[in-house]
Amino acid sequence: MTMDLRQPVSRGMASPGLLAGLCSALALAACTAVPDSRAPTAEHKPATRPLAVTSRTPGPARSPNRVLPPAPAPLAPAASGTTAAQQGIRPGPPVTSLGIEEAEARSALAAFRLTCPSLIRRSDRSGLTRGADWQPACTAATGWTGPSAGFFARYFEAAVIGDGRAFATGYYEPEIAGARERRAGYEVPIYGRPDDLVEVDLGLFADDLKGRRIRGQVTGGKLVRYPERAQIVAGAINSHAPVIAWGADPIEVFFLQVQGSGLLRLPDGGIMRVGYDTQNGRDYTGIGKLMKDRGIFQPGDSTSMQGIVAKLKSMPDGGASIMNENKSFVFFRELGGEGPLGALGLPVTGRTSVAADPSFVPLGAPVFLAMDRFEASGLWVAQDTGGAIKGANRFDTYWGSGAEARRVAGGMSGRGAAWLLLPIGTIARLGPVQPAAAPSLPFTLPADLDAGTPPQR
């Protein structure tokens, strides 16, 4: 899951002078945070009213024996770009040839219905669709009674963005030990949104900055960078951020932030669900790559999430120094009802919801993946975003909660091909771009496939 902006509103009040001088604040990366140096205290009081917690029924398990659809011809984008419309789009194979299974289509249709209001109402940052484009499919979805796979074949066309070469990781809803009040064995704060965190929508000041936001804090009348992880852990924001709960293990709390949401298993046996509220505006750094680059992993060591956790726990400082190199820090809020929530503020569904970059995939759109990991292959619905999920054909598959979800998500690293399902007529309206030749897919397709035609799974 995943660490990207999930709240469209700005938090905190900025003075007129600050906003008038925002142009100077756009050089935010060069600013220095001025952290509060106080040590952690136990003065913060978490919410005490428990909220009802439920989860959506996960989608069907993916079949290891399904036939892969033909992958896109090995083409490269005609030009690089920061959106799908700029990078290039071309037709994919008929949706009927993708091999969409009825069980996964049924779950995807339910997720698509849920996202329809957002698809019609929201501006599409990818530049591919307009709200009206989705209206026919959304209207039909409301009362559709036929085979679910037939719905997607009737109202959608497959499109290739850029070269179509996809990479997918996985995330899940972790369950960790936590408590509502600080007590022995529960000493790691899980922070709510700080009252001094300012979020600025840059699109309000320049059209070419639409969809971009920065976060910081006001110091001396200027917007400066918000404290990074190491400073927050040291207590820099204790007077500004409520502690909504306390964790038992700093490594588990770190990975709770990486996943973006989770369940806290309380001492009395109860469950508290927390979800992403906002983030400190610092870039996300994957510590697994850092550890590999520095030779911390030895030959034969597992580099899955489980392997990373084991290695961190074996370090003299409990992995604190490595974790602090990820300067990004996530703030949570307590959730009730169905969850966890994705970037649209809607519940995500295990084995159905996928995180994507909204500059390349309209949030709410169906996506079909053909990967070298069968678990990730099939139909998904883009309902979430993530701090590390950037660029065309980069996806983060959601697996729900529990031990099996943790196992699959923690080891997920799949490569293959992606087709974005768009309302019929979209490609013709945009005018497809035919890129030049490029390398083939990074895994071996069945020998009977012609690389020049849409590949088989």
C-alpha positions in Angstrom: 0.0 0.0 0.0 1.2 2.4 0.2 2.3 6.1 0.8 0.8 8.9 -1.3 -1.7 11.7 -0.8 -5.1 10.3 0.1 -6.7 13.6 1.3 -7.4 16.2 -1.3 -7.7 19.0 1.2 -4.9 21.1 2.7 -4.4 21.0 6.4 -3.4 24.0 8.5 -3.9 27.7 7.8 -1.3 29.6 5.8 -1.0 33.3 6.2 -1.7 35.6 3.2 1.9 36.6 3.2 3.0 33.0 3.0 0.7 32.3 0.0 1.7 35.5 -1.8 5.3 34.5 -1.5 4.7 30.9 -2.5 7.0 31.1 -5.6 10.0 31.2 -3.2 8.6 28.2 -1.4 8.7 26.1 -4.6 12.4 25.7 -3.9 11.3 23.6 -0.9 13.8 21.0 -1.5 16.6 23.4 -0.5 14.9 24.5 2.7 15.9 23.2 6.2 13.4 21.9 8.7 13.5 23.4 12.2 12.5 20.5 14.4 11.3 20.6 18.0 14.1 19.0 20.0 12.0 17.8 22.9 12.1 14.1 23.8 9.0 11.9 23.5 6.4 12.3 26.2 3.3 10.4 27.2 1.1 13.4 27.3 -0.8 12.6 24.0 -4.2 11.0 24.6 -5.4 8.7 21.8 -9.1 8.3 20.9 -10.8 6.0 23.3 -14.1 5.3 21.4 -13.6 2.0 19.5 -14.9 1.9 16.0 -16.5 -1.1 14.3 -14.0 -2.8 12.1 -14.9 -5.0 9.1 -13.2 -6.1 5.9 -14.4 -6.6 2.4 -14.5 -10.2 1.2 -11.3 -10.7 -0.9 -11.4 -11.5 -4.5 -10.8 -15.0 -5.9 -7.4 -16.7 -5.8 -5.6 -16.5 -9.1 -5.2 -19.6 -11.1 -1.7 -21.0 -11.7 -2.8 -22.6 -14.9 -4.4 -19.7 -16.8 -3.3 -19.0 -20.3 -1.5 -15.7 -20.7 -2.8 -13.3 -23.4 -0.5 -12.2 -26.1 1.8 -9.5 -24.8 2.1 -6.2 -26.6 4.5 -6.1 -29.6 7.9 -5.1 -28.2 7.7 -1.4 -28.9 9.1 1.6 -27.1 7.4 4.9 -26.5 7.9 7.6 -29.2 8.7 10.1 -26.5 9.0 10.2 -22.7 6.4 12.0 -20.8 5.0 12.6 -17.3 1.5 11.4 -18.2 0.1 8.5 -20.2 -1.2 10.9 -22.8 2.3 12.3 -23.3 4.0 8.9 -23.3 1.9 7.3 -26.0 -1.1 5.0 -26.2 -1.9 2.3 -28.7 -4.5 -0.4 -29.1 -4.2 -3.7 -27.3 -5.8 -7.0 -28.2 -9.6 -7.5 -28.0 -10.7 -7.7 -24.4 -12.3 -11.1 -25.1 -8.8 -12.5 -25.9 -7.3 -11.5 -22.5 -8.7 -14.6 -20.8 -10.5 -12.8 -18.0 -11.9 -15.3 -15.6 -15.5 -15.0 -14.4 -14.7 -15.0 -10.7 -12.1 -12.2 -10.9 -14.4 -10.3 -13.2 -17.2 -10.5 -10.6 -15.0 -9.0 -7.9 -13.6 -6.4 -10.3 -17.1 -5.4 -11.4 -18.1 -4.8 -7.7 -15.0 -2.7 -7.2 -15.6 -0.8 -10.4 -19.2 0.0 -9.4 -17.8 1.5 -6.1 -15.4 3.8 -8.0 -17.8 5.0 -10.7 -18.8 8.2 -9.0 -15.2 9.2 -8.6 -14.4 8.3 -12.3 -17.2 10.6 -13.5 -16.5 13.4 -11.0 -12.8 13.6 -10.8 -10.3 15.1 -13.2 -8.1 12.4 -14.8 -4.5 13.3 -14.3 -3.4 10.8 -17.0 -5.0 12.9 -19.7 -6.7 9.9 -21.2 -10.3 10.2 -20.2 -13.1 12.6 -19.4 -15.8 12.0 -16.8 -18.4 11.6 -19.6 -16.3 8.8 -21.2 -17.1 6.5 -18.2 -20.8 7.2 -18.0 -22.0 4.4 -20.3 -20.1 1.7 -18.5 -21.0 3.1 -15.1 -24.7 3.3 -16.0 -24.6 -0.3 -17.3 -22.7 -1.6 -14.2 -25.5 -0.5 -11.9 -27.9 -3.1 -13.2 -25.7 -5.6 -15.0 -27.0 -9.1 -14.6 -25.1 -11.0 -17.3 -21.6 -12.7 -17.0 -19.2 -10.2 -15.4 -16.5 -10.9 -17.9 -19.0 -10.0 -20.6 -19.5 -6.6 -19.0 -15.8 -5.7 -19.5 -15.8 -7.1 -23.1 -18.9 -5.0 -23.9 -17.8 -1.6 -22.5 -14.0 -1.5 -22.6 -11.1 -1.7 -25.0 -7.5 -2.7 -24.1 -4.8 0.0 -24.4 -1.0 -0.2 -24.1 0.7 2.7 -22.4 4.3 3.3 -23.4 6.0 0.0 -24.1 3.5 -1.9 -21.9 6.3 -3.6 -19.9 5.0 -3.9 -16.3 6.5 -4.4 -12.9 4.3 -5.3 -9.9 5.0 -5.6 -6.2 2.5 -6.4 -3.4 1.1 -4.9 -0.2 -1.3 -6.0 2.4 -3.0 -5.0 5.6 -0.6 -6.0 8.5 -1.8 -6.9 11.9 0.6 -5.8 14.7 0.5 -5.6 18.5 -0.8 -2.2 19.7 -2.6 -0.4 22.5 -4.7 2.7 22.7 -2.8 3.9 25.8 0.9 3.9 26.5 1.8 1.0 28.7 4.7 -1.4 29.4 5.6 -3.1 26.2 3.8 -0.6 24.0 6.2 2.4 23.7 6.3 3.2 19.9 4.0 6.1 19.1 1.7 5.9 16.1 1.0 9.5 15.2 -2.0 11.2 13.8 -1.9 14.2 11.5 0.2 17.1 13.0 -1.5 20.4 13.5 1.5 22.3 12.0 1.7 20.3 8.7 0.8 22.5 5.8 -0.2 20.9 2.4 -0.1 23.2 -0.6 -1.9 22.4 -3.8 0.4 23.9 -6.4 -2.2 23.6 -9.1 -4.0 26.6 -7.4 -1.0 28.8 -8.4 0.0 27.5 -11.9 -1.8 25.3 -14.4 1.3 23.3 -15.3 1.5 22.3 -11.6 -1.9 20.8 -11.4 -2.0 17.5 -9.5 1.2 18.4 -7.5 1.3 19.1 -3.8 4.1 20.0 -1.4 4.0 19.6 2.4 6.0 21.5 5.0 5.6 23.7 8.1 5.7 27.4 8.6 8.7 28.8 10.5 9.4 32.5 10.7 6.7 33.2 8.1 8.3 30.9 5.6 7.3 27.4 4.4 10.1 25.0 5.1 10.5 21.2 4.9 8.8 19.1 7.5 11.0 17.1 9.9 12.3 13.8 8.4 11.9 10.4 10.0 14.9 10.5 12.3 13.9 13.9 13.7 10.3 12.7 14.2 11.5 9.5 16.0 13.6 11.7 18.2 10.5 13.7 19.3 10.6 16.7 16.9 6.8 16.9 16.5 5.5 15.7 19.9 3.8 19.0 20.7 2.0 19.0 17.3 1.0 15.4 16.5 -1.5 13.4 18.6 -0.6 9.8 19.3 -3.6 7.7 18.3 -2.1 4.4 19.5 1.1 2.8 20.7 3.0 -0.1 19.0 5.0 -2.8 20.6 7.8 -3.1 18.0 9.4 -0.3 16.1 10.1 -2.5 13.0 6.4 -3.5 12.9 5.4 0.2 13.1 7.8 1.0 10.3 6.3 -1.5 8.0 2.8 -0.4 9.0 3.8 2.9 7.5 5.2 1.2 4.4 1.9 -0.6 3.9 -0.1 2.5 4.7 -2.8 0.9 6.9 -3.2 -2.0 9.2 -4.9 -3.6 12.2 -3.7 -3.2 15.8 -4.2 -6.2 17.9 -5.1 -4.8 21.4 -4.2 -6.3 24.7 -7.8 -7.1 25.5 -8.2 -9.0 22.2 -9.9 -6.1 20.4 -9.0 -4.8 17.0 -8.3 -1.2 16.0 -7.9 -0.3 12.3 -5.7 2.6 11.3 -5.3 4.1 7.8 -3.2 6.6 6.0 -4.0 10.2 6.7 -1.0 12.1 5.3 2.7 12.1 5.0 5.6 14.4 5.9 6.4 15.4 2.3 9.8 13.6 2.2 10.7 11.2 -0.5 10.2 7.5 0.1 13.4 5.3 0.1 13.1 1.5 -0.1 15.4 0.2 2.6 15.6 -3.3 0.9 17.6 -1.8 -2.0 19.9 0.1 0.4 20.6 -3.1 2.3 21.4 -5.0 -0.9 23.6 -2.3 -2.3 25.6 -2.2 0.9 26.1 -6.0 1.0 24.1 -6.5 4.2 22.4 -9.5 2.5 24.6 -12.5 2.1 24.3 -15.0 -0.8 21.3 -17.2 0.0 19.6 -14.6 2.3 16.0 -13.9 1.5 15.4 -10.3 0.3 11.6 -10.5 0.7 9.9 -8.3 3.3 10.2 -11.1 5.8 13.9 -11.4 5.1 14.4 -7.7 5.5 12.6 -7.8 8.9 14.7 -10.7 10.1 17.9 -8.8 9.1 16.8 -5.6 10.8 16.1 -7.5 14.0 19.6 -9.0 13.9 21.3 -5.5 13.9 22.7 -4.1 17.1 20.5 -1.0 16.9 17.4 -3.0 15.9 17.7 -1.6 12.4 17.0 2.0 13.5 19.7 3.6 11.5 18.7 1.9 8.3 15.0 2.6 8.8 15.8 6.3 9.4 17.3 6.5 5.9 13.8 6.4 4.6 13.0 10.0 5.4 9.3 9.6 4.6 7.0 9.3 7.6 3.3 8.4 7.5 0.6 9.8 9.8 -2.6 7.7 10.5 -6.2 8.1 11.5 -8.5 5.5 13.1 -10.9 3.9 10.7 -14.2 2.2 11.2 -16.5 0.2 8.9 -15.1 -1.5 5.8 -11.4 -1.0 5.1 -8.7 -0.2 4.6 -9.3 2.8 2.4 -7.5 3.5 -0.8 -6.6 6.8 -2.5 -10.2 7.4 -3.5 -11.3 7.2 0.1 -13.1 3.9 -0.7 -12.4 0.4 0.8 -9.9 -1.7 -1.2 -10.4 -5.4 -1.8 -7.7 -8.1 -1.5 -6.8 -9.8 -4.8 -8.8 -7.1 -6.7 -7.5 -3.6 -5.9 -4.2 -2.4 -7.3 -2.2 0.8 -6.6 -1.0 2.7 -9.7 0.4 6.1 -10.6 -2.6 8.3 -11.4 -0.5 10.2 -14.0 -0.7 7.0 -16.1 -3.8 5.2 -14.9 -7.1 6.8 -14.2 -8.0 5.9 -10.6 -11.0 3.5 -10.8 -10.0 2.0 -14.2 -9.6 -1.7 -14.7 -6.1 -3.1 -15.5 -5.2 -6.5 -16.9 -1.8 -7.9 -15.9 0.1 -10.8 -17.6 3.0 -11.5 -15.2 5.7 -14.1 -14.6 4.0 -14.5 -11.1 0.7 -16.2 -11.7 -0.7 -14.7 -8.5 -0.5 -11.2 -10.0 -1.9 -12.1 -13.4 -5.5 -11.2 -14.2 -8.0 -8.3 -13.9 -7.5 -5.6 -11.2 -9.1 -2.2 -10.5 -6.8 0.8 -9.8 -8.1 2.1 -6.5 -5.0 3.2 -4.7 -1.6 5.0 -5.1 1.8 4.6 -3.4 4.9 6.7 -2.7 7.0 4.2 -4.6 4.5 3.5 -7.3 5.6 5.9 -10.0 5.6 5.8 -13.8 3.8 3.9 -16.5 3.0 0.2 -15.9 4.2 0.2 -12.3 1.7 -1.5 -10.0 1.3 -2.6 -6.4 -1.2 -5.4 -6.0 -3.2 -5.5 -2.8 -3.7 -8.9 -1.0 -5.9 -8.2 2.0 -4.9 -9.2 5.6 -3.7 -12.4 7.3 -0.7 -14.6 7.1 -1.2 -15.7 3.4 -1.6 -12.1 2.3 1.6 -11.2 4.1 3.5 -14.1 2.5 2.4 -13.3 -1.1 2.7 -9.5 -0.8 6.1 -9.7 1.0 7.6 -11.8 -1.8 5.8 -10.2 -4.8 8.1 -9.0 -7.6 6.5 -9.7 -10.9 7.4 -8.6 -14.4 5.4 -8.9 -17.6 2.8 -6.8 -19.5 -0.1 -4.5 -18.7 -3.2 -3.5 -20.6 -5.3 -0.6 -19.4 -9.0 -1.1 -20.0 -10.5 2.2 -21.2 -14.1 3.1 -22.3 -14.6 2.0 -25.9 -13.8 4.9 -28.3 -11.1 6.4 -26.1 -8.1 5.4 -28.3 -9.8 6.6 -31.4 -10.5 10.0 -29.8 -6.9 10.4 -28.6 -5.3 9.1 -31.8 -3.0 6.2 -31.0 0.8 6.8 -31.0 2.9 4.1 -32.6 6.3 4.0 -30.8 9.5 2.6 -32.3 10.9 -0.9 -31.7 12.3 -1.7 -28.3 13.5 -4.8 -26.2 11.1 -7.7 -25.7 9.5 -8.6 -22.4 11.9 -9.4 -19.5 10.6 -13.0 -19.2 10.2 -15.9 -21.5 6.8 -16.3 -23.2 5.5 -19.7 -24.4 7.4 -20.8 -27.5 4.3 -20.9 -29.7 3.8 -17.2 -29.4 4.6 -14.7 -32.1 6.4 -11.7 -30.5 4.9 -9.5 -33.2 1.3 -10.3 -32.1 -0.4 -9.8 -28.7 1.3 -12.4 -26.4 -0.4 -15.3 -24.6 -0.3 -15.9 -20.9 
